Amino acid sequence: MHPDTRKLLRTGLAIFGTGVLAALLTATLFGGIGRQGPHTNSGWLALILAMGCLPTGFLTLILAFMKLYGDRHR
């Protein structure tokens, strides 16, 4: 595996993991989510973090896996 592919995988996993952790914290520790959104200010901040990190991390992981696939077939 090339160093740049490894760096992409690590970065994608870190961003996606941060989003998952923020979403879990929003749903559990920070008061949960009701019909009108999270119940606390911390819940809102964690929700915004999750909404930013989950798509970005997912797209970074897709890029990393496609690069890994391309590296394997060269």
Helices and strands as residue ranges (DSSP letters): H 3-27, E 33-34, E 37-38, H 41-72
